[in-house]
């Protein structure tokens, strides 16, 4: 059980997953990658960001969010007094889809069930912040639209799930910037709420997971 692991054991477990990701042959995306992108950040982060898929720069460097979207994410983190060292950042799929196309359902299923679920279990974040619609769809209703539910937290499984626009979408449409920044600023309050949720929840009585959270 991840909750009984020491920080060093959790770090080793994350590194083991990262090693498997870098050698992963499980879907066709492996054939076109330069580097897989397991994710990076703090092993016991309060906030875990989940994006969509690596892009060109991420594929080149093997790190998440290192292009223009990453620079904007850095600015957003700095705005609330955090940095990449304070959070964990990863994606739904760990390899770049050809020509940055959308990840396919089979690709998502393989990556989520083989790697992402384990990363969540090891890190045990208090908040999972989804960046864009593909990570949002893992936890929220399939009919949900990011333009309607962004910034509206879902409280379940002793955790807060928080849907955000993808930074790339904000860069393409600057009209989204005020909403994105307001949603980000709210996360500091949500961290404190999540800590109180975990402190007050008994280990023998976990809340039942909503249907849309069945993957986790």
ABEGO torsion letter per residue (X at the ends): XAAABBAAAAAAAAAAAAAAAAABAABAAAAABABBBAEBEBAABABBBBBABBBAAAAAAGBBGABAAAAAAAAAAAAAGBBAAABBBBBABABBBBGGBBBBAAAAAAAAAAAAAAAAAAAGBABBBBBEAAAAAAABBAABBAAAABGBBBBBGGBBBBBBBBAAAAAABAAAAAAAAAAAAAAAAAAAAAAAAAAABBAABBBBBBAAAAAX
